Amino acid sequence: MDRPTRLAAKSLLLATLFPAALHAATPAEQARWKAEAAAVSITRDDWGIAHVAGRTDADAVFGMIYAQAEDDFGRIEANYLTALGRTAEAEGEKAIWQDLRQRLYVDPAELQRQYRESPDWLRRLMDAWADGLNFYLATHPAVHPKVLTRFEPWMALSFSEGSIGGDIERIPLSGVESFYGAAPTPPSPEETGARPREPKGSNGIAIAPKDSANGHALLLINPHTSFYFRSELQMTSREGLNAYGAVTWGQFFIYQGWNEKTGWMHTSSGVDNVDEFAETIVMKDGKPFYRYGKQLRPVEMFPTNIGYRKPDGSLGEFRVIAYRTHHGPIVRAEGGKWIAEALMWRPIPALEQSFLRTKQSDLASYMKIAGLQANSSNDTLFADQKGEIAYLHPQFVPIRDDRFDYTRPVDGADPATDWKGLHSLASLPQAVNPATGWAFNTNNEPWGAAGPDSPKKADFPRYMDQVGENDRGRHAMRLLTSQHGFTHESLRAAAFDSYLPAFARLLPMLAAAYDALPESDPRRAALAGPIALLRGWDDRWGIDSEATSLAVFWGDTLWAQVGPFARQERINVPDYIATRVPPEAKLAVLQQAVERLTRDFGGWKVPWGRINRFQRLDDSIVPHFDDAKPSIPVAFTSAQWGSLASFGARPYPNTKRYYGTSGNSFVAIVEFGPRVEGWAVTAGGESGDPASRHFDDQAERYATGNLRPVYFWPDELEAHVERRYQPGG
């Protein structure tokens, strides 16, 4: 089928798209904001972290979003420009396709309707959220939003689940642009895998009392996200709210954290619950229909307008007719078919589940909230004061006919491929209070989540997991089966264990390729030193380790070369190197790594800490780096090689050194004794303001895995108060 054609762009005023953006606060609104602010107190500790207290949950929401805006309003606005499909209004035409992808699902009018239909308690929270942000803007006239000069309560429904990325980001932008744009657009290097992309995800480990030294459950919270992706704070109310942890900028719930009795950690899941349906299109009287069984159904057509910033600063409008079948919006074309994308889009239950789980007191109450089944992308590691632990699968998993391979587009014309409701919680893979005394996930398959007490792969449809095992999973299993009697400190040490299982597996293959060279081969002499260095290595990263540098350069060079093929075969890069890359290629890449190290650093024996660096220069959302400016050495590596502590780093066009932008972002250990205790560290610091001492005051701790005590209880906080105030004060 031919692509649909876009309509012409034209200039417009911002108010044409979103009139509320130009709305000024009324006296009644100003009075309400001040009354809400009077019900809130914010205490900043000596790390700049906000401890927010309110009389009601809504008061706490008002205060915590105000505190977030103080720390980094720019990231809040950026997240909502993404969520609302309005980034192009700030960044120009280049962001139109990202916005269109979002607007295929996000309809402001529909979100406004859902806001009106939300439960009273949830509307109060959304109202308080918008009031807190608008009060911040009203009291900070020097802050100039790029687009969102006013926040409306319904906007909170556009961003209701705090995981990195989100299901929508699995839709390739090149496909959207090719389908709805003027000309075909080739896949980007990131989409094909040609440009190495750090694995996104997290580590979570729950330890039961039987496997801890003092009989208390423990929880490791270790999200791997882009740096500065979340704020760290505490929010309390007299309505039973007392939650601490990491909050995705702009959201009003603790996404990963704990309260007095329970803790929850989310890891990106390998479950297959975002599906593509290949629709057979028939045109009748100039309108598209699609086959479904013996029927021809009309394709829904809905006009979509995307505002964008022009080079001269004025606003233009991109108009397009978008398409949708009962499977979902049309996102691209392939093989003469239109591809519809089916994914979870349940804003109200998702926001309800995200907030309510922060107030639960044990596993049973947590599971009751999980019954809302509005978590599609995250596995959960859970621990509580009762000593219960669990690995839980995402709760939104459609029931499908397992004869079909849903990792590829399925035939939308065949009713047998349709989703048939959701799996019950009881029918999902889970490991609850396993006899092993531990459970974990590293974005790997659930079949090893609790060792021999894990769910059994044969008992479940194959779509319950599509990623298989990874080297972090192998690493975690090795640690959990060899250590017992965990303390919070030994769990922290495990989280920063330096072993790199991918290289332990791959480097003997490289050495064998070298050993097989004929004695007369000149590579024997040229590579003797590098091979000897790698043979003598213990496969552990370290600041002073020269072997780490050589191994990573070798692995990264291979990663860039084989990434597209590994992506095509849907296997992890180290597994592809182990099983698909011939010995000759492995040796050739070692020579390239030696030459690159020599060219960039003056020799091939370079301590890893000289290369791998943490640097935060300013508050730019898109990071940039400079070899001539101060930076901090980091010992841990990319998660790709099995390091549990993840540091996704690479060189930039203007640098030789590697600089990190993702990986460990927030790390916490929680111990559920009679009085919960926590230890944590955040990448860089709490504030996004370079003038603040909290901009990078945690950088050294972050780089060395030196977690600081969390001031969860009032008496702990009292000795570490930097200031107390009310919003607007």
Buried (B, 14 or more C-beta within 10 A) or exposed (E): BEBBEBEEBEEBEBEEBBEBBEBEBEEEBEEBBBEBBBBBBBBBBBBBBBBBBBEBBBBBBBBBBBBBBBBBBBBBBBBBBBBBBBBBBBBBBEBBBBBBBBBBBBBBEBBBEBBEEBEEBBBBBBBBBBBBBBBBBBBBEEEEBBBBBBBBBBBBBBBBBBBBEBBBBEBBBBBBBBBBBEEEBEBEBBBBBBBBBBBBBBBBBBBBBBBBBEEBBBBBBBBBBBBBBBBBBBBBBEBEBBBBBBBBBBBBBBBBBBBBBBBBBBBBBBBBBBBBBBBBBBEEEEEBBBBBEEEEBEBBEEEBEBBBBEEEEEBBBBEBEBBBBBBBBBBBBBEEBBBBBBBBBBBBBBBBBBBBBBBBBBBEBBBEBBEBBBBBBBBBBBBBBBBBBBBBBBBBBBBBBEEBEBEEBBBBBBEEBBBEEBBEBEBBBBBBBBEBBBBBBBBBBBBBBBBEBBBEBEEBBEBBBBBBBBBBBBBBBBBBEEBBEBBBEBBBBBBBBBBBBBBBBBBEBBBEBBEEBEEEEEBBEEBEEBBEBBEEBEBBBBBEBBBBBBBBBBBBBBBBBBBBBBBEEEBBBBBBBBEEBEBEBBBBBBBBBBEBBEEBBEEBBBBBBBBBBBBBBEBEEEBEBBBEEEBBBBBBBBBBBBBBBBBBBBBBEEBBBBBBBBBBBBBBBBBBBEEBBBBBBBBBBBBBBEEBEBBBBBBEBBBBBEBBEBBBEEEBBEEBEEEEEBBBE
